[in-house]
């Protein structure tokens, strides 16, 4: 298998909201809030009009993008044997993703994520991890990892205790490991762990400009470039309207963002950028071409609602 993704199996529930909805519900715009009380989650959900539901989760979105580009891919993520769980599995299989998890009735429901899209196209997420947050070592098959060219992980997996063990097991048996830093709050919560991962354990790191600057407490982007050169790892940073940059040691390659796009929803931008870049990487394309593939996919997905092309 080319790429195996391991992440939170989350049903995305996409809704349009006004700015005041965020303040009324104590939500920080552009962030991902973890909700541990299902009643609190349901309370927010009942106030919303649902636009669309999708089998999601950050890495799962990337894996589907890779499948659409005709790569052989798989995904590990924990679901329950309930309505959302059935929809989740069905959604991935429809996208020709091999799903390596046998669901059963769990004490918690399948994880859900409310994606609240404001008129400026920014997304704010409220995630109830449910059983997705309980993925553990037993759910990660080392033989499967060893047979994969590359595994792709998400920083979100560090948000709960048990998944950290699954994360560490995956890295231990992998041939090559890529990871997305996932979210600014995620980076701030796990800065020490993430810094060790980026410096010592990951082969490829994906981040946006704010995430990587927070990780190393940088005052400007030049400090980020210096850090990347120093650690001599493969680091890819998306910079919004400034485009994207790929750094390996002293070799720095940049690409520009596409212009004149009709932006509708930024939900899947980072996930699909990673899919495009990894497609290029796993098929031995140049780094220039990898960046172009990433920008191409992310540019397409932000012009529609949701994280699927």
C-alpha positions as CSV (number, residue, x, y, z in Angstrom):
1,X,0.0,0.0,0.0
2,X,1.2,3.5,-0.8
3,X,-0.1,5.5,2.1
4,X,-1.9,4.4,5.3
5,X,-3.7,7.2,7.2
6,X,-4.3,6.9,11.0
7,X,-6.6,9.5,12.6
8,X,-9.9,10.4,14.2
9,X,-12.8,8.9,12.4
10,X,-15.2,11.8,12.5
11,X,-18.5,12.5,10.7
12,X,-18.4,16.2,9.6
13,X,-21.6,18.1,10.0
14,X,-21.3,21.3,8.0
15,X,-23.4,24.3,8.9
16,X,-23.4,28.0,7.9
17,X,-23.5,30.5,10.8
18,X,-23.3,34.2,11.4
19,X,-20.4,35.7,13.4
20,X,-22.6,36.3,16.5
21,X,-23.4,32.5,16.8
22,X,-19.7,32.0,17.7
23,X,-19.6,34.6,20.4
24,X,-23.0,33.5,21.8
25,X,-21.6,29.9,22.2
26,X,-18.2,31.0,23.5
27,X,-16.4,29.7,20.4
28,X,-13.0,31.1,19.2
29,X,-13.2,31.8,15.5
30,X,-10.9,29.6,13.4
31,X,-10.1,27.1,16.2
32,X,-11.1,23.6,17.0
33,X,-12.8,23.1,20.3
34,X,-13.0,19.7,21.9
35,X,-16.3,19.0,23.6
36,X,-16.3,16.2,26.2
37,X,-20.0,16.5,27.3
38,X,-22.3,15.0,24.7
39,X,-25.2,17.1,26.0
40,X,-23.3,20.3,25.4
41,X,-22.5,19.1,21.8
42,X,-26.2,18.2,21.2
43,X,-27.3,21.5,22.5
44,X,-25.2,23.4,19.9
45,X,-26.3,20.9,17.1
46,X,-30.0,21.5,17.8
47,X,-29.6,25.3,17.0
48,X,-28.1,24.6,13.6
49,X,-29.4,24.0,10.1
50,X,-27.3,21.2,8.6
51,X,-26.0,21.8,5.1
52,X,-24.2,18.5,4.5
53,X,-22.6,15.5,6.3
54,X,-19.4,13.8,5.2
55,X,-17.2,11.0,6.4
56,X,-14.3,13.2,7.7
57,X,-11.5,13.7,10.1
58,X,-8.4,15.6,8.9
59,X,-6.3,12.6,7.8
60,X,-9.3,10.8,6.3
61,X,-10.0,13.9,4.1
62,X,-6.4,13.7,2.8
63,X,-6.6,9.9,2.3
64,X,-9.8,10.3,0.2
65,X,-8.0,13.0,-1.9
66,X,-5.1,10.6,-2.5
67,X,-7.6,7.9,-3.5
68,X,-9.2,10.3,-6.0
69,X,-5.8,10.7,-7.5
70,X,-5.7,6.9,-8.0
71,X,-3.3,6.0,-5.2
72,X,-3.7,2.8,-3.2
73,X,-4.5,4.0,0.2
74,X,-6.1,2.9,3.5
75,X,-7.3,4.3,6.8
76,X,-7.5,3.3,10.4
77,X,-10.0,5.1,12.7
78,X,-12.3,4.0,15.4
79,X,-16.1,4.1,15.0
80,X,-19.1,2.6,16.8
81,X,-21.7,0.3,15.3
82,X,-24.4,3.0,15.0
83,X,-26.0,5.1,12.3
84,X,-23.1,7.6,12.0
85,X,-20.6,4.7,12.1
86,X,-22.3,2.9,9.2
87,X,-22.4,6.1,7.2
88,X,-18.8,6.7,7.9
89,X,-17.6,3.3,6.7
90,X,-19.8,3.4,3.7
91,X,-18.5,6.9,2.8
92,X,-14.9,5.8,2.8
93,X,-15.5,2.6,0.8
94,X,-17.4,4.6,-1.8
95,X,-14.1,6.6,-2.3
96,X,-12.1,3.4,-2.8
97,X,-10.3,3.7,0.6
98,X,-9.5,0.5,2.3
99,X,-10.9,0.8,5.8
100,X,-9.0,-1.3,8.4
101,X,-11.4,-1.3,11.4
102,X,-14.1,-3.8,12.4
103,X,-16.8,-1.8,14.1
104,X,-18.8,-3.0,17.1
105,X,-21.2,-1.4,19.5
106,X,-19.3,0.9,21.8
107,X,-20.0,2.7,25.0
108,X,-19.6,6.0,23.1
109,X,-21.1,7.1,19.8
110,X,-19.2,7.6,16.6
111,X,-17.3,10.9,16.7
112,X,-18.8,14.0,15.2
113,X,-17.5,17.5,14.2
114,X,-19.6,20.5,13.7
115,X,-18.0,22.7,11.1
116,X,-19.4,26.2,11.4
117,X,-18.7,28.3,8.3
118,X,-19.0,32.1,8.8
119,X,-19.7,34.5,5.8
120,X,-16.0,35.1,5.3
121,X,-15.5,31.4,4.6
122,X,-13.5,30.8,7.8
123,X,-14.3,27.6,9.7
124,X,-14.7,27.0,13.4
125,X,-14.9,23.4,14.6
126,X,-16.6,21.8,17.6
127,X,-15.6,18.2,17.9
128,X,-17.1,15.5,20.1
129,X,-14.6,12.7,19.6
130,X,-16.8,10.0,20.9
131,X,-15.3,6.6,20.3
132,X,-12.8,8.0,17.8
133,X,-10.9,9.5,20.7
134,X,-10.4,6.0,22.3
135,X,-8.3,4.6,19.5
136,X,-5.4,2.6,21.1
137,X,-2.4,0.3,20.4
138,X,-4.7,-2.7,19.8
139,X,-6.4,-0.9,16.9
140,X,-3.1,-0.3,15.1
141,X,-1.8,-3.3,13.1
142,X,2.0,-3.3,12.9
143,X,2.1,-5.6,9.9
144,X,-0.2,-3.3,8.0
145,X,2.1,-0.3,8.8
146,X,5.2,-2.2,7.8
147,X,3.6,-3.0,4.4
148,X,2.8,0.7,3.8
149,X,5.3,3.0,2.0
150,X,4.3,5.9,4.2
151,X,1.9,6.5,7.1
152,X,0.1,9.9,7.6
153,X,-0.8,11.0,11.1
154,X,-2.7,14.0,12.5
155,X,-1.7,16.1,15.5
156,X,-5.3,15.9,16.7
157,X,-4.5,12.3,17.9
158,X,-2.4,13.8,20.7
159,X,-5.6,15.4,22.2
160,X,-6.5,12.3,24.2
161,X,-4.5,9.9,26.4
162,X,-4.9,6.5,24.8
163,X,-4.3,7.6,21.2
164,X,-0.8,8.7,22.0
165,X,0.2,5.0,22.4
166,X,-1.3,4.2,19.0
167,X,0.6,7.2,17.6
168,X,3.9,6.0,19.0
169,X,3.3,2.4,17.9
170,X,2.6,3.6,14.3
171,X,5.8,5.7,14.2
172,X,7.8,2.7,15.6
173,X,6.8,0.3,12.8
174,X,6.6,2.8,9.9
175,X,8.9,3.0,6.9
176,X,8.3,6.7,6.6
177,X,6.1,9.0,8.7
178,X,4.3,12.2,7.7
179,X,2.2,14.3,10.1
180,X,0.1,17.4,10.1
181,X,0.3,19.7,13.1
182,X,-3.5,20.1,12.7
183,X,-4.5,23.2,14.6
184,X,-3.0,26.2,16.4
185,X,-4.6,25.3,19.8
186,X,-3.4,21.7,19.3
187,X,0.2,23.0,18.8
188,X,0.0,25.2,21.9
189,X,-1.3,22.3,24.0
190,X,1.4,19.9,22.9
191,X,4.3,22.1,22.0
192,X,7.0,20.1,23.8
193,X,5.8,16.8,22.3
194,X,5.3,18.2,18.8
195,X,8.8,19.8,18.8
196,X,10.4,16.5,19.7
197,X,8.4,14.8,16.9
198,X,9.3,17.3,14.3
199,X,13.0,17.3,15.2
200,X,13.5,13.6,15.9
201,X,10.7,11.3,14.7
202,X,8.9,12.6,11.6
203,X,10.2,12.5,8.1
204,X,7.6,15.0,6.8
205,X,5.8,17.7,8.7
206,X,2.8,19.8,7.3
207,X,1.9,23.0,9.0
208,X,0.4,26.4,8.3
209,X,2.3,29.5,9.0
210,X,0.6,30.3,12.4
211,X,1.1,26.7,13.6
212,X,4.8,26.4,12.8
213,X,5.5,29.9,14.3
214,X,3.7,29.0,17.5
215,X,5.6,25.7,17.7
216,X,9.0,27.4,17.8
217,X,7.9,30.7,19.3
218,X,9.1,32.5,16.2
219,X,8.8,36.3,15.9
220,X,8.9,36.3,12.1
221,X,8.9,33.8,9.2
222,X,12.7,34.1,8.7
223,X,13.1,32.3,12.1
224,X,10.9,29.5,10.8
225,X,13.1,29.1,7.7
226,X,16.2,29.0,9.9
227,X,14.7,26.4,12.2
228,X,13.7,24.2,9.2
229,X,17.2,24.5,7.8
230,X,18.7,23.6,11.1
231,X,16.7,20.4,11.8
232,X,17.2,19.2,8.2
233,X,13.8,17.5,8.0
234,X,11.2,17.8,5.2
235,X,8.9,20.6,6.3
236,X,6.0,22.0,4.2
237,X,4.3,25.2,5.2
238,X,1.1,26.7,3.7
239,X,0.9,30.5,3.9
240,X,-2.5,31.4,2.6
241,X,-2.3,34.1,-0.1
242,X,1.5,33.9,0.1
243,X,1.4,30.4,-1.3
244,X,3.4,27.5,0.1
245,X,7.0,26.5,0.8
246,X,8.9,23.2,1.1
247,X,12.1,23.1,3.0
248,X,14.7,20.3,3.3
249,X,17.9,21.6,4.8
250,X,19.2,24.5,2.7
251,X,17.0,23.5,-0.3
252,X,13.9,25.9,-0.2
253,X,11.2,25.8,-2.9
254,X,8.2,28.1,-3.0
255,X,5.0,28.2,-5.0
256,X,2.4,31.0,-5.4
257,X,-1.2,30.8,-4.4
258,X,-3.8,30.8,-7.1
259,X,-5.5,34.1,-7.8
260,X,-9.1,35.2,-8.4
261,X,-10.8,32.2,-6.6
262,X,-14.4,32.3,-5.4
263,X,-13.8,31.1,-1.9
264,X,-16.8,29.4,-0.3
265,X,-15.4,27.2,2.5
266,X,-11.9,26.7,3.8
267,X,-12.8,23.5,5.6
268,X,-10.6,21.1,3.6
269,X,-7.8,23.4,2.4
270,X,-5.0,22.0,4.5
271,X,-6.2,18.4,4.2
272,X,-6.3,18.6,0.4
273,X,-3.1,20.4,0.1
274,X,-1.4,17.6,2.0
275,X,-3.1,15.1,-0.3
276,X,-1.8,16.8,-3.4
277,X,1.7,17.1,-2.0
278,X,1.9,13.5,-0.8
279,X,0.6,12.3,-4.1
280,X,3.6,14.0,-5.7
281,X,6.0,12.7,-3.1
282,X,4.9,9.1,-3.2
283,X,5.0,9.1,-7.0
284,X,8.5,10.6,-7.0
285,X,7.6,13.9,-8.6
286,X,9.8,17.0,-8.1
287,X,9.2,19.1,-5.0
288,X,8.1,21.9,-7.3
289,X,5.4,19.6,-8.7
290,X,4.5,18.4,-5.2
291,X,3.7,22.0,-4.2
292,X,1.8,22.6,-7.4
293,X,-0.3,19.5,-6.8
294,X,-1.0,20.6,-3.3
295,X,-2.1,24.1,-4.3
296,X,-4.2,22.7,-7.2
297,X,-6.2,20.5,-4.9
298,X,-6.6,23.0,-2.1
299,X,-7.7,25.7,-4.6
300,X,-10.4,23.5,-5.9
301,X,-11.8,22.4,-2.5
302,X,-12.1,26.0,-1.1
303,X,-14.4,26.9,-3.9
304,X,-17.1,24.4,-2.7
305,X,-18.8,23.5,0.5
306,X,-17.0,20.7,2.4
307,X,-13.7,18.8,2.3
308,X,-14.4,16.5,-0.7
309,X,-13.7,17.1,-4.4
